[in-house]
Amino acid sequence: MSLEVQAPVRVPVSRYTSPGWALLEEQRLWPAVWQLACSLDHVSAPGDFFEHRVGRLSVVIVRGDDGELRAFQNVCRHRGNPLCEGSGGGLTELRCGFHRWTWDLRGALREVPNRKSFGTLPNEDYPLFPAAVEAWGPLVFVSLDPEAGPLADYLEGVPDDIAWAGLEDFRCTTFVEVPVVANWKTAVDGFSETYHLQGLHREMLPVVDDVDAPQRLWDRHGKSMQRYGVPSPRLGAGVTDQQIWEAFIVVMGTRIGIPTDAEPGPAPSVPAGSTMAAVLAERVRAFQAEQGVDLARFSDDEIMNIQQYNLFPNMTLLVYADLVQVLRARPGATPDNALLDGFFFERHAPGDERPRAKPLDVTLAPTDADFGMVLNQDFALLQRAQRGLHQPGMTHLTLSAEECRIINFHRNLEHTVGVTEA
């Protein structure tokens, strides 16, 4: 689907600042949608578990001793104490640390201390409250909706659109959680348009076409594509290969094994009839070959063009042939607080049978998190933008068709919470 507007679309700022609106989301949004919980690498072996929190809701995902992936509301049915925190492995049961009620990894109650004092208490009447759980590639999703349809239906055409990338060959290496002073939707918006590149990320312009950046909308989700290795038309003619090379190193030099803070040096020569984008693509192939990964089956465009998917409500999936990153925003304690999460993946050879390693899970202060120049600039901007939303004259956002993914997000948000204000 596409989205056209006859006039700017206005969205109430209260959706980003109002405790009342945040309560609507807590009651009607988060219990009703499929949402990313963790990576498959977090819960790959029997006894592995991961606690997914979104606002005050908590779900524990566990890998049973039978190898099945299951999810439960993270609550003891005795007095409401959470059963698990964080992530880990080696579980053989889910035991409450308050009064030691115990369930097996299939969610069946099996132990109640001093059971006789409860009178009749059949185990089958007190299973853990289940949540829906499914994996797509290396990503694990959950839904608290007891009538949730299949994840494949929720994802619409996205899996087919991205099938070329072979997501199943990626493994998560790191999960980073960063608390920020901004609404979670402020973060989602920032990763849903390229309109801001010309203002916030001008260092990128010599190496990315931010003008001819096609977008696509499904019903719930959206996508954009940007070409790297070519300059922005905003810079006009005359951008040299040296400028493209230098910008590439600053923005994503690690893709070819060069730290982004390194001195770029002279640009590699471009053979007659070729382009700097093709030369960079070959450098990426060579670097991945050193890591034991063969990218020969991927075209230059699949290596150099980023495919960015915005999955409703709170996930951004960034895909190149050689790397995958996922950004996720979750609500914090107030409408002015959120958690920004980064899942970082590396490609393995198809059919790699080595056991999956547990990702490194860390929580960092915004001043300590380093996601590279571009995301660092995004994070810093979010907190300034949230302050601006509280100015008395700022009653609405004003959106253009170029920001169609944000408009589509709000259309889905309105539908899900059952409120129409725009």
C-alpha positions in Angstrom: 0.0 0.0 0.0 1.1 3.6 -0.4 0.1 6.7 1.5 -0.7 10.1 0.0 -1.7 13.3 1.9 -3.5 16.4 0.6 -2.3 18.5 3.6 0.1 17.9 6.5 -1.0 15.2 8.9 -1.3 16.5 12.5 -0.8 14.1 15.4 -1.5 15.2 19.0 1.6 15.8 21.0 -0.2 14.4 24.1 0.4 10.9 22.7 4.1 11.5 23.7 3.6 13.3 27.0 0.3 12.3 28.5 0.1 9.8 31.4 -3.5 9.1 30.3 -2.3 8.1 26.8 0.5 6.0 28.3 -2.1 4.2 30.4 -4.2 3.4 27.2 -1.1 1.9 25.7 -0.4 -0.2 28.8 -4.0 -1.5 28.8 -4.7 -1.9 25.1 -1.5 -1.9 23.0 1.1 -4.0 24.7 -1.2 -6.9 25.7 -2.6 -7.0 22.2 0.4 -7.1 19.7 3.1 -9.5 18.7 6.4 -7.9 19.9 10.1 -8.8 19.8 11.2 -10.3 23.1 14.7 -11.6 22.6 17.0 -13.4 20.2 17.0 -17.2 19.6 20.5 -17.2 21.0 19.2 -16.2 24.4 17.0 -19.3 24.6 18.7 -21.9 22.4 19.4 -24.7 25.0 17.1 -26.6 27.4 16.8 -24.6 30.6 17.6 -21.2 29.0 15.3 -18.3 30.0 14.8 -14.6 29.2 12.6 -12.1 30.9 11.0 -9.6 28.5 9.6 -6.5 30.2 7.5 -3.8 28.5 6.2 -1.3 31.0 4.7 -3.2 33.9 4.2 -6.3 31.9 6.6 -9.2 32.1 6.9 -12.4 30.1 9.4 -15.2 30.7 10.5 -17.2 27.7 11.9 -20.6 28.5 13.4 -23.5 26.5 11.9 -26.7 27.9 13.8 -29.9 28.6 11.9 -31.3 25.6 13.4 -28.6 23.4 10.2 -26.6 23.0 10.1 -22.8 23.3 7.4 -21.6 25.7 6.4 -18.3 27.2 4.5 -17.5 30.3 3.3 -14.4 32.2 6.0 -13.9 34.7 4.0 -14.2 37.9 3.5 -16.7 40.7 -0.1 -17.7 41.0 0.1 -17.6 44.8 0.8 -13.9 45.6 2.0 -12.4 42.4 5.7 -12.5 42.8 7.8 -12.6 39.5 9.4 -16.0 38.9 12.4 -14.9 36.9 14.5 -11.8 36.3 17.1 -11.1 33.6 18.3 -14.0 31.5 20.3 -17.2 32.0 20.4 -20.9 31.6 20.3 -24.2 33.5 16.8 -24.1 34.8 15.0 -27.3 35.5 11.9 -25.6 37.1 10.4 -22.3 37.7 10.4 -21.7 41.5 9.0 -18.6 43.2 11.6 -17.1 45.5 8.9 -15.9 47.9 7.1 -19.1 49.1 8.6 -21.7 46.8 5.7 -22.6 44.7 7.2 -24.5 41.7 6.2 -25.2 38.1 7.9 -27.4 35.5 9.2 -25.8 32.3 6.0 -26.7 30.6 4.1 -24.4 33.1 2.5 -27.2 35.1 2.3 -26.7 38.9 4.2 -29.5 40.7 5.0 -28.3 44.2 3.2 -26.2 46.9 4.7 -26.1 50.4 2.2 -26.8 53.2 -0.3 -27.8 50.5 -2.8 -29.2 53.1 -3.4 -25.7 54.5 -5.0 -24.6 51.2 -7.6 -27.3 51.3 -8.2 -28.7 47.8 -5.6 -27.4 45.4 -5.4 -29.5 42.2 -2.2 -28.9 40.2 -4.2 -28.8 37.0 -6.1 -25.7 38.2 -3.0 -23.6 38.6 -0.8 -23.7 35.6 1.2 -20.7 34.7 -0.6 -18.2 32.5 0.7 -18.9 28.9 1.8 -16.3 26.3 2.1 -17.0 22.6 5.7 -17.4 21.4 7.1 -17.9 18.0 10.5 -17.5 16.3 11.3 -15.8 13.0 14.8 -16.3 11.9 17.0 -15.4 14.9 14.2 -13.3 16.6 11.7 -14.5 19.3 8.4 -12.8 19.5 5.7 -13.0 22.2 2.0 -12.0 22.5 -0.1 -11.7 25.6 -3.3 -11.8 23.5 -4.9 -15.3 24.1 -6.4 -15.0 20.6 -3.3 -13.9 18.9 -3.1 -15.2 15.3 0.1 -16.7 13.8 3.2 -14.5 13.9 3.5 -15.1 10.1 0.1 -13.4 9.6 1.1 -10.5 11.8 4.3 -9.9 9.9 2.4 -9.7 6.6 4.7 -9.6 3.6 7.9 -8.8 5.5 9.4 -12.3 5.7 9.0 -12.8 1.9 10.4 -9.4 1.2 13.6 -10.1 3.2 13.9 -13.8 2.3 17.0 -13.1 0.2 19.0 -12.2 3.3 18.8 -15.6 5.0 18.1 -14.2 8.5 18.3 -17.8 9.9 22.1 -17.6 9.3 22.5 -14.7 11.8 23.4 -15.1 15.4 23.1 -12.5 18.2 26.4 -11.4 19.8 25.3 -8.5 22.0 22.1 -7.1 23.6 22.4 -3.5 24.9 19.8 -1.7 26.9 20.0 2.1 27.3 17.6 4.2 29.4 16.8 7.5 27.8 14.8 10.6 28.7 12.3 10.4 25.9 9.0 8.8 25.0 9.4 5.4 23.3 7.5 6.7 20.3 9.9 9.6 19.9 12.6 6.9 19.4 10.4 4.9 17.0 9.8 8.0 14.9 13.5 8.8 14.7 14.1 5.4 13.0 11.1 5.7 10.7 12.2 8.4 8.2 15.3 9.5 6.4 14.1 13.1 6.2 16.4 14.0 9.1 19.7 12.9 7.4 20.2 16.3 5.8 20.0 18.0 9.2 21.3 15.6 11.8 23.6 13.3 9.9 25.3 15.6 7.3 28.5 13.5 7.6 26.6 10.7 5.8 25.6 12.7 2.7 28.7 11.9 0.7 28.0 8.2 1.0 24.2 7.7 0.9 21.4 8.7 -1.4 18.8 10.0 1.0 16.6 11.5 -1.7 15.8 8.5 -3.9 15.0 6.3 -0.9 11.9 4.2 -1.8 9.4 3.4 0.9 6.8 0.7 1.1 3.9 0.2 3.5 2.1 -2.9 4.4 -1.0 -2.7 6.6 1.0 -2.6 9.9 4.6 -2.3 8.9 6.8 -0.2 6.7 10.1 -0.3 4.8 12.7 2.0 3.3 15.8 1.4 1.2 18.8 3.6 0.9 21.8 3.2 -1.4 25.3 3.5 0.1 28.5 4.1 -1.7 26.9 6.9 -3.7 26.5 10.6 -2.7 23.3 12.4 -1.9 21.9 14.4 -4.8 21.7 17.2 -2.3 25.4 17.7 -2.7 25.2 18.2 -6.4 27.8 17.1 -8.9 31.5 16.9 -8.1 31.6 14.6 -5.1 34.8 12.7 -5.4 35.6 9.0 -4.7 37.9 10.2 -1.9 34.9 11.9 -0.2 32.8 8.8 -0.6 35.6 6.7 0.9 36.1 9.0 3.8 32.4 9.1 4.6 32.1 5.4 4.4 34.9 4.8 6.9 33.4 7.3 9.4 29.9 5.8 9.1 30.6 2.1 8.7 34.3 1.4 8.3 34.0 -1.6 10.6 32.2 -3.5 7.7 35.6 -3.6 6.0 37.7 -4.0 9.1 38.6 -0.4 9.6 37.7 1.4 12.9 35.4 4.4 12.3 37.8 6.7 14.1 40.8 5.6 12.0 42.5 7.8 9.5 40.8 6.8 6.2 43.9 7.4 4.0 43.7 7.5 0.2 40.6 5.9 -1.4 41.2 2.6 -3.3 41.4 2.9 -7.0 38.2 2.3 -9.0 38.8 0.2 -12.2 37.5 1.6 -15.5 33.8 1.0 -15.9 33.3 0.3 -12.2 32.2 2.5 -9.3 33.3 3.2 -5.7 30.1 1.4 -4.5 31.3 -1.8 -6.3 34.8 -1.5 -4.9 33.4 -1.1 -1.4 31.1 -4.1 -1.9 34.1 -6.2 -2.8 36.0 -5.0 0.3 33.0 -6.1 2.4 33.1 -9.6 0.7 36.8 -9.8 1.4 36.5 -8.9 5.0 33.7 -11.4 5.6 35.8 -14.1 3.8 38.4 -13.5 6.5 35.7 -14.3 9.1 34.8 -17.5 7.2 31.7 -16.2 5.6 31.2 -16.4 1.8 29.1 -13.5 0.4 29.6 -14.4 -3.2 25.9 -15.2 -3.7 24.9 -11.6 -2.8 24.9 -8.8 -5.4 26.6 -5.5 -4.9 23.2 -3.9 -4.2 22.4 -6.4 -1.5 25.7 -5.6 0.2 25.6 -1.9 -0.2 21.9 -1.0 0.1 20.3 -1.0 3.5 16.9 -2.5 3.9 15.2 -0.9 6.9 12.0 -2.4 8.3 9.7 -0.8 10.8 7.6 -3.4 12.5 4.6 -2.2 14.5 4.7 -1.3 17.2 8.3 -0.7 18.4 11.0 -2.5 16.3 13.4 -1.4 13.6 15.2 -4.1 11.6 18.3 -3.0 9.7 19.6 -5.5 7.1 22.6 -5.7 4.8 24.0 -8.9 3.4 26.7 -9.0 6.0 25.0 -7.7 9.1 21.7 -7.3 10.9 20.9 -4.9 13.7 17.6 -4.5 15.6 16.6 -1.4 17.5 13.7 -1.6 19.9 12.0 1.1 22.1 10.1 0.2 25.2 8.1 2.5 27.6 9.7 3.6 30.8 8.3 4.6 34.2 6.8 7.9 32.8 5.8 9.1 29.3 9.2 11.0 29.3 11.3 7.8 29.8 12.0 4.9 27.6 14.5 2.0 27.1 16.3 1.8 23.8 17.6 -1.7 23.0 20.1 -2.8 20.4 20.4 -6.4 19.3 23.6 -6.9 17.2 24.0 -10.0 14.9 26.7 -11.5 12.8 26.3 -13.8 9.9 27.4 -17.4 10.1 27.9 -19.9 7.3 24.7 -21.6 6.3 24.2 -24.9 8.2 26.7 -23.9 10.9 26.1 -26.6 13.6 28.2 -25.1 16.3 26.1 -24.5 19.5 24.8 -21.0 19.8 26.6 -18.8 22.3 24.8 -16.7 24.8 24.8 -13.0 23.8 26.5 -10.5 26.0 23.7 -8.6 27.8 24.6 -5.1 29.1 22.8 -2.0 30.4 24.6 1.3 29.7 24.0 4.9 30.5 23.4 7.1 27.5 26.8 8.7 28.0 28.5 5.3 28.0 26.7 3.7 25.0 28.6 3.9 21.7 26.7 2.6 18.7 28.7 4.5 16.2 28.4 8.1 15.0 24.9 7.9 13.4 23.1 6.2 16.3 25.0 8.2 18.9 23.6 11.4 17.1 20.1 9.9 17.1 20.2 9.1 20.8 21.4 12.6 21.8 18.7 14.2 19.6 15.9 12.1 21.2 16.2 13.7 24.6 16.2 17.2 23.2 13.2 16.5 21.0 11.2 15.2 24.0 11.8 18.5 25.9 10.5 20.4 22.9 7.2 18.4 23.0 6.4 20.0 26.4 6.3 23.6 25.1 2.8 25.1 25.5 2.5 26.1 21.9 3.5 22.6 20.6 0.1 20.9 20.4 0.6 18.7 17.3 3.3 17.1 15.2 3.1 18.1 11.5 3.9 15.2 9.2 4.5 15.0 5.5 4.0 12.1 3.0 7.8 11.6 3.2 7.1 10.6 6.9 4.5 8.1 5.8 5.8 5.3 8.1 5.2 7.5 11.1 1.7 8.3 9.8 1.0 4.7 9.3 2.3 3.9 12.8 -0.2 6.3 14.3 -3.0 4.9 12.2 -2.2 1.5 13.7 -1.8 2.9 17.1 -5.2 4.5 17.0 -6.8 1.3 15.7 -5.2 -0.8 18.4 -6.1 1.4 21.4 -9.5 2.3 20.0 -9.0 6.1 20.0 -9.1 8.5 17.0 -7.7 12.0 17.6 -5.9 12.9 14.4 
